[in-house]
């Protein structure tokens, strides 16, 4: 009887070696630790984000010089008073 890990449907048999600066490695390790995932999983999630980027939320800091229009208060006519 042969013991070992169970066979998976899509085994991860390919290995990738990449070069990182000390700062890049530290950032990868910090992200993985914060999310409680492996460094490999962090890289794989990054690939998924590149393939399917989330819809970006625009903040004021992304729009220098943008001045929003004044939004009237309820008492200024948006909702009629009873």
Phi and psi in degrees as GROMACS dihedral restraints (atoms count N, CA, C in turn):
[ dihedral_restraints ]
;  ai    aj    ak    al  type     phi  dphi    fc
    3     4     5     6     1   -97.0    20    10
    4     5     6     7     1   127.7    20    10
    6     7     8     9     1  -103.9    20    10
    7     8     9    10     1   157.7    20    10
    9    10    11    12     1   158.3    20    10
   10    11    12    13     1  -171.1    20    10
   12    13    14    15     1   -73.0    20    10
   13    14    15    16     1   147.4    20    10
   15    16    17    18     1   -69.0    20    10
   16    17    18    19     1   149.9    20    10
   18    19    20    21     1   -70.1    20    10
   19    20    21    22     1   142.2    20    10
   21    22    23    24     1  -109.1    20    10
   22    23    24    25     1   159.2    20    10
   24    25    26    27     1   -67.7    20    10
   25    26    27    28     1   -40.1    20    10
   27    28    29    30     1  -129.6    20    10
   28    29    30    31     1    81.2    20    10
   30    31    32    33     1   -66.5    20    10
   31    32    33    34     1   144.7    20    10
   33    34    35    36     1   -92.1    20    10
   34    35    36    37     1    90.8    20    10
   36    37    38    39     1  -102.6    20    10
   37    38    39    40     1    -8.3    20    10
   39    40    41    42     1   -92.8    20    10
   40    41    42    43     1   139.1    20    10
   42    43    44    45     1  -115.0    20    10
   43    44    45    46     1   137.7    20    10
   45    46    47    48     1  -122.6    20    10
   46    47    48    49     1   129.8    20    10
   48    49    50    51     1  -112.2    20    10
   49    50    51    52     1   130.5    20    10
   51    52    53    54     1  -129.0    20    10
   52    53    54    55     1   156.8    20    10
   54    55    56    57     1  -101.0    20    10
   55    56    57    58     1   131.4    20    10
   57    58    59    60     1  -129.3    20    10
   58    59    60    61     1   149.4    20    10
   60    61    62    63     1   -73.8    20    10
   61    62    63    64     1   167.7    20    10
   63    64    65    66     1   -59.2    20    10
   64    65    66    67     1   -39.6    20    10
   66    67    68    69     1   -66.9    20    10
   67    68    69    70     1   -41.3    20    10
   69    70    71    72     1   -65.1    20    10
   70    71    72    73     1   -41.4    20    10
   72    73    74    75     1   -64.5    20    10
   73    74    75    76     1   -42.1    20    10
   75    76    77    78     1   -62.9    20    10
   76    77    78    79     1   -40.9    20    10
   78    79    80    81     1   -64.8    20    10
   79    80    81    82     1   -43.8    20    10
   81    82    83    84     1   -60.9    20    10
   82    83    84    85     1   -45.0    20    10
   84    85    86    87     1   -63.8    20    10
   85    86    87    88     1   -40.5    20    10
   87    88    89    90     1   -65.0    20    10
   88    89    90    91     1   -44.0    20    10
   90    91    92    93     1   -62.5    20    10
   91    92    93    94     1   -46.9    20    10
   93    94    95    96     1   -62.0    20    10
   94    95    96    97     1   -41.8    20    10
   96    97    98    99     1   -65.8    20    10
   97    98    99   100     1   -43.6    20    10
   99   100   101   102     1   -62.1    20    10
  100   101   102   103     1   -40.8    20    10
  102   103   104   105     1   -86.2    20    10
  103   104   105   106     1    -5.0    20    10
  105   106   107   108     1    57.6    20    10
  106   107   108   109     1    48.3    20    10
  108   109   110   111     1  -132.1    20    10
  109   110   111   112     1   167.6    20    10
  111   112   113   114     1   -76.2    20    10
  112   113   114   115     1   163.4    20    10
  114   115   116   117     1   -62.8    20    10
  115   116   117   118     1   -37.4    20    10
  117   118   119   120     1   -62.1    20    10
  118   119   120   121     1   -43.4    20    10
  120   121   122   123     1   -64.8    20    10
  121   122   123   124     1   -37.6    20    10
  123   124   125   126     1   -62.4    20    10
  124   125   126   127     1   -42.5    20    10
  126   127   128   129     1   -65.9    20    10
  127   128   129   130     1   -42.7    20    10
  129   130   131   132     1   -63.3    20    10
  130   131   132   133     1   -38.9    20    10
  132   133   134   135     1   -66.6    20    10
  133   134   135   136     1   -35.2    20    10
  135   136   137   138     1   -63.4    20    10
  136   137   138   139     1   -39.4    20    10
  138   139   140   141     1   -61.7    20    10
  139   140   141   142     1   -43.7    20    10
  141   142   143   144     1   -63.0    20    10
  142   143   144   145     1   -38.1    20    10
  144   145   146   147     1   -66.2    20    10
  145   146   147   148     1   -35.0    20    10
  147   148   149   150     1   -69.0    20    10
  148   149   150   151     1   -36.9    20    10
  150   151   152   153     1   -73.0    20    10
  151   152   153   154     1   -38.6    20    10
  153   154   155   156     1  -131.9    20    10
  154   155   156   157     1    75.9    20    10
  156   157   158   159     1   -66.1    20    10
  157   158   159   160     1   142.5    20    10
  159   160   161   162     1   -69.9    20    10
  160   161   162   163     1   157.1    20    10
  162   163   164   165     1   -65.8    20    10
  163   164   165   166     1   130.7    20    10
  165   166   167   168     1   -81.7    20    10
  166   167   168   169     1   135.7    20    10
  168   169   170   171     1   -92.2    20    10
  169   170   171   172     1   122.4    20    10
  171   172   173   174     1   -86.0    20    10
  172   173   174   175     1   128.7    20    10
  174   175   176   177     1  -111.2    20    10
  175   176   177   178     1   163.9    20    10
  177   178   179   180     1   -58.6    20    10
  178   179   180   181     1   -34.7    20    10
  180   181   182   183     1   -65.7    20    10
  181   182   183   184     1   -20.0    20    10
  183   184   185   186     1   -82.9    20    10
  184   185   186   187     1   -11.5    20    10
  186   187   188   189     1  -123.0    20    10
  187   188   189   190     1    74.7    20    10
  189   190   191   192     1   -61.1    20    10
  190   191   192   193     1   136.0    20    10
  192   193   194   195     1    85.5    20    10
  193   194   195   196     1    -3.3    20    10
  195   196   197   198     1   -76.2    20    10
  196   197   198   199     1   127.8    20    10
  198   199   200   201     1  -119.6    20    10
  199   200   201   202     1   112.9    20    10
  201   202   203   204     1   -67.7    20    10
  202   203   204   205     1   151.0    20    10
  204   205   206   207     1   -67.6    20    10
  205   206   207   208     1   151.6    20    10
  207   208   209   210     1   -69.3    20    10
  208   209   210   211     1   129.5    20    10
  210   211   212   213     1   -96.5    20    10
  211   212   213   214     1   118.2    20    10
  213   214   215   216     1   -62.9    20    10
  214   215   216   217     1   148.4    20    10
  216   217   218   219     1   -78.0    20    10
  217   218   219   220     1   166.9    20    10
  219   220   221   222     1   -54.9    20    10
  220   221   222   223     1   -35.8    20    10
  222   223   224   225     1   -73.8    20    10
  223   224   225   226     1    -7.5    20    10
  225   226   227   228     1   -98.8    20    10
  226   227   228   229     1    16.8    20    10
  228   229   230   231     1   110.2    20    10
  229   230   231   232     1    -2.3    20    10
  231   232   233   234     1   -70.7    20    10
  232   233   234   235     1   -46.8    20    10
  234   235   236   237     1  -111.6    20    10
  235   236   237   238     1   117.3    20    10
  237   238   239   240     1   -64.0    20    10
  238   239   240   241     1   141.1    20    10
  240   241   242   243     1   -78.2    20    10
  241   242   243   244     1   146.5    20    10
